[in-house]
């Protein structure tokens, strides 16, 4: 019998296990997950401590985005504590170089303006020098290039290895190399048909969580399937001082970013599409083509892309039905604590999330992560016009980015209006089919999954 079972061995699971053995040294703790960390969004991340560059145009009117931003800022203190404990081996870039190449993409422009405005208000923004632009981009022409100071990067592989090395030495700690196929009131069932009995189960296995929790009334969780390119740094002539990136260029996509890692590689990412959770491990080859082409044009240049060698990586971000995280105890079983649905920010927030899990176990009242109960009713994205505007802007942006749609053209206006009206049709159809409140705004990123 274990006191705590942590299901999932990505960054949230590992950080949680670390906090459990620190806070409850006399308790028995098990961490369950495949040693390969198959599908882990953490392992397939860049990874950036994304705060300002993740901001989108609706930030100033969206309380959920503002809350997530505040949490990301708070999490920096937790990362500082982590690096004080484990050393700075995992740290790579100390700042982020953010660029706006041209004025072709209205969605990107709007996101960039708000992101840089907020960064400026927090006094972390400066213009990039000519040398920084020359050394770290391939831009012959551009609208603006800035540096966000303190928006750092770290290597997720190194962080996970450091946590594993620490945990393996702990007396009351067990690592179980397996998948979980069922969660009961006081047990978890392994794929090899072995029951592990536990007093408290912490579910932090990302997009796989919903299959285990749907009978408890948990909100659906989907997978954001991501592909990125891992480049052997020895095969390119490129530095390690900055994350170089854009803001979000098109909906569920997250723009382009090149991130140095501590293992002698550079990360080029990342494409992303939403799907029902499954065990897929293949790559969308259009994403590979797109990332290679844009990285060559904007950042690395023809010679580096010609010479670069490496591999592909694949991860599955957990994305909830309403787009917001799932955190807290289940109403139907207080012995189960859920921590999933973090989408792009799970790795950035992971030490804070782990600390909040400890506070939940101790029944403390001053939690940061409130209002995101795992079995809640969906939170509205906005009214139908807000949904339609985001859907039309982001999908047109995606078409522009992939050179399917000409910006500032009559074709653009026609497509925008078509998508704007289509969003209203989709939203109405989904709320009716799922018997949801007619005023609920469905997140437009989910239309593709929910419209059969």
N, C-alpha and C positions, 0 to 999 in steps of 0.2 A: 504494500500500500504506500503510495506516494502522497506527500502533502500537496505538491503542486506538479501538474503536468503541463508543459508548454508545447502546444501543437504548432509546428512551423519553425524552421531553422534559418529564416532570412534575418535581416537586420533587426526587426522588431522582436522576433522570437529570441535571438541571441542576446540582445540587450536586456530583455525581460528576465531571461535565465540568469544573467550576470547580476542584475539587481536583486533577484530572489535569493541567491546564495550569499550575497552581501548582507541583506537585511534579515534573513532568517537562516543563520548558519547551522542551526540544529535541525532544520526541516529537510525532508527528502525531496529532491527536485529531479524531474526527468525532462529532457528536451527530446522531442520526437520529430524526425524529418529525415528524408533520404540524404545520405552523405553526399550524393552528387549535387544536392540543392537544385534539383530539376525544376526549371521554370521560374526560379527565384528572380523577382524583379530587382532585388538588391544586388545580386551578383552581376546582372546584366546592365547595371546603371553606370553612369559616367565616373564619378558621381559628384554633383555640385551641391553645395549647401545653398539651395535655390530659395531666395527670398524676393529680391527686387525684380530680377529678370523674368520671374514667373508671373508677374502682375499682368492683368489684362484690362481692357478698356472699361469694363463695367465695374472695376474695383471700387470706385468711390460711391457707388450706389448699392453695392452688394455686401451685406453684413457678414455673410459666410466667408467671402474672400478676405475681408478685413480681419476676421477672427483667425483664419489660417495664416495670414501674414504675421499677426502678432505672435502666434505660436512658433512660427519659423524664427522670428527674432529671439524669442525666449530660448529656443533650443540651442542657440549658439553658446550660451553659458554651459549647457550640458556637454556640448562637444569640447569646450575648453577643459572641462573636468576630465573628460575621457582622454584627451591628449596629454594632460598632466599625469594621468595614471599610467598610460600605455606608451608614452613617448610620441614623437611627431613623425614616425616612419610612414604613417598612412597619408599625411598631409602632402599635397602637391602644389597646385596653383594657389596663390594668396589673394588674387583679385580676378575680376571678370571683365573682359573686354566685350562690350555690347555694340553692335553696329546696325545701322539702317542703310541698306545698299542703295535703294531708289524709292521713288514714290509710286510704284506700280500697284502695290497691294494695300488697299484702304484698311483692311483688317490688321495687318502688321503695323501700319503707320499709327493707328489708334492705340494699339497695345504698347508700342514703343513710346509714344508721347506720355502715356500715363505712368509707365514703368520708370522712365527717366525723371518725370515730375516728382514722384514719390521718393526716388533715390536722392534727388536734389534737396527735397525738404528735410531728409534725414542726414544731409551733409556728408554723403558718401560718394557723390558723383563728381567727376572731373572730365574734361576733354582729354582724349588720347593724344599723345605726342605724335609727330610725324614718324619718328623712329619706331614707336610701338605699332603704328598702323603698317609701316613698311615691313617690319619683322614678323608680324603676326597675322597679316591678311594678304590677300592677293587682289585687293580692291584698287583698280586704277581710277574708278569714279565711285563716289559714295555721297550720301546725304549727311551722315553724321556717324562718328565713332567716339564712344565714351568709355571710361573705366569706372566700374562700380567697386570701390575699395572695400576690402574685407569680405567680399562674396567669394569664398574660397572653394577649393575642391579637395576631395580626399579619395583614396582608393578603397572601394568596398571589399575587394578581395583581401586586402591587408587588414582591414577592420574585422572582418569575419574570422580570419585566421588568428588574430590576436585574442579575440573573445573565446574561440574554441580552445586555444592553448591554455588560457586561464581556467576555463571551466573543467577541462580534463583533469586538472590537478586537485579539484575540490572533492572533499571526502564524501559528502552526502549527495553527490551529483551523478546522474547517469545519462549518457547519450544513447538514444535508441534509433538505429538506422532503419527506418521503415516509414511507410505511409500510414495514415489513419483513415479507416473506412467508416467508422461510426463513433459518435460521442453520446454516451449515456449520462444519467444523473450522477454516477460515481465511478465511471470507467471510460476508457477509450479502447476501441478495438483496432488492432494493427492489421495490416494487409495479410500478414502470415497467420491470421486467425488467433491471435493471442490477446487476451484482455489485460489491460493495465489499469489497476484500480487506483483512484485518486480522490482526494478531498476537494481540490479545486482544479479546474481545467481552464487554461488560458488559450484561446483560439486565435492564432496569429499566422495562419498559413495562407494569407493572401486570398487570391481568387478561388482557391479550392475550399474556402470556409463554408460557402453557401450550401454545397451539397451535404455538408455535415450538420448544418444548422436549420435547414428549411422547415423541418418538422417542429421547430421551436418558434416559428413565426418570424424568423429573422428576415430582414430586407434582402432582396436578391443582390448578388454580387457577380459582376461579369469580369472578363479578363481583357485588359488592354494589351494586345500582343505586340511586343516591340522587337525590332531588329536594329542592331548597331554593328559597326565595323570596328574590330580591334586591330590596330596597326602596330607592327613591330617598330618601335621608335628608332632603331638603328637604320631602318631603310628609308627614313625621311630626314630632311634638314629642317628641323622645326624645334622651337623652344618649349620650355615647361613652366613659364612664369604665370601664364594666364589661362583661364577658361576663355574661349572665344566662341561667341554665340549670337543668335538672334533671339527675339521674343517669339512667342507663339505665332506661327505663320498661317495656321489653318485648322482650327477646331481641335479634334482629338490629337492631331499632330502636335509636336512641341518645338517646331523650328529646328534649326541646325545648331549643333554645338560640337566643338572639338575640345576634349578634356585630357590633360596628361594624367597618367596613372603611375602608381609607385612601383609597378612590376615591369617597367621598361616598355610600356605600350602607350599609345594614344587612342582615345575612344572617339569615334565619329558617330553621332546619333542625332535624332533617333526617329524612325518611323513608328507609327502605332495605329492599330485598328482595334475596334471593340468586337467581341464575340462571346457567345456562351462558353463557359469554362469547359475545357476538354484537355486531352493530353497531347495536343499538336506540338511538334517541335521543328516544323519546317519554317522557311522564310519566304516572305513576299518579295520576289525578285525585283519588282518595280521599286521597292524601297531601297534595295542595294544600288540600283542604277541611279536613283535620285540622289542618295547621299553621296555617292562617288562624284557625280556631276557637279552638285552644288558645292561640295567641299573643294573641288578643283577650282571652280570659278571664283569662289568668294574668299577662300582661306589658304589652302595649301599650294595651289598652283599646279601647272601641268607636269612639271618634272617630278615633284614629290608624289603625285598620284600615279604617274607612270611607274615609279620605282617602288612604291609601297607594297609591303607584303603583310599578311596577317590572317585573320579569321573572322567569322561572324559569331555574334552572341545573340541570345534569344531570351526574353524575359516576359513575365505576365503580370502586369500591374493590376491590383484589385480595384475595380471601379463599381461603386454601389449604384442602385437604381436611381437615386436622386443626385448622385455625384458627390455626396458628402460622406465622411468616414462613419464607421460603425464602432462605437466604443462604449463599454460598460457591461454590467451584469445583465443576463437575460431575465426578464420578468418571470418566466415559467420555471427557471432554474437558477437560483442565485449562486450556485457553485460553478457556473460557467461565465467567464469573462471574455468578451469579444473585443478584438483590436484588429480591424481590417478595413478595407475600402479606402486606403490612403492615396490612391492614384499616384500622382507624380511626387508626393512629398513624404512618403513613408520613411525612406532612408534618412532624409534631412531631419525628420522629427523623431526618429527611433529612440534616442536616449531620453527624450522628454516623455514619449509614450510609455516607455518602461517605468519611468518614475511615477507616472500617473497610475499605472497598474498597481504598483506597490501601495500608493495612497488609497486606491479602491479596496485592496485587500485589507488595509488597516481601518477602513471605514472613515477616512478623513473627509472633511467637508470642503476644503479649499481647492477643489479640482479645477484645472484649466479646461479639460476636455469634457464639457457638459453640453447637453442638447443634441447629442448624436447617438442616442440609445439604439442598439442594434435591431430592436423589434419595434421601432417607431413607425408612425405614418410618414410617407414621403414628404420631404420639404420641397416646396414649389421653387422652380427656377425663376419664375416671374410670371407676369400676365402673358396672354397670347401674343401681344405685340413685342414684348421683350424676347420671348422665345423665337418668334419669326425673324426678328432683326438679327439675332445671333446666328440662327441657322443660315439665313441668306448671306450674311457677311462672311461667316467662316467657310461655308461651302464654295462661295465664289473665290475666296482667298486660296482655297486648296486647288481649284481649277486654274487659277492664275499661276500658282507656284509650279504646277506641273505642265504649264504652257498649253493648256487646253482652252483657256479663255483669255481674250485680250482685255486688259484693263482700260478704263476710261473710254469704253466703246458703247455703241447702241446694243451690241450683243450682251455686254455686261449688265446693262440696265434691264434688258428683257429677262435674262437669267435670274437677276436679283428679285424682280417682281414675281417671277414664277416660283422661286424657292420660298419667298415670303408668304405667299398664299398657300403653298404646299405644307408649310409648317403648321398652319392653322388646321388644315385638314387632318394631318397626322396627329396633332395634339388632341383634337376632338375624338378621333377614332380610338386612340390608345386609352384615353380616360374612360370611354364607354366600354371598350372591350374588357378592361381590367376593373371596371366598376369603381373608379376613383372619382373624387370630387371634380365636377366639371370645371372649376376654376383653377385646378392644379396645373402648373406649367411643367411639362415633362422636359427634362434636359435634352436639347436637340441632338447631342452626340449619341443618344440612345435610339433615335428613330430607326436607324438601320437594323437594329436587333429586334425591336418591338413590332415593326411593321412586317408582317409575313406576306 
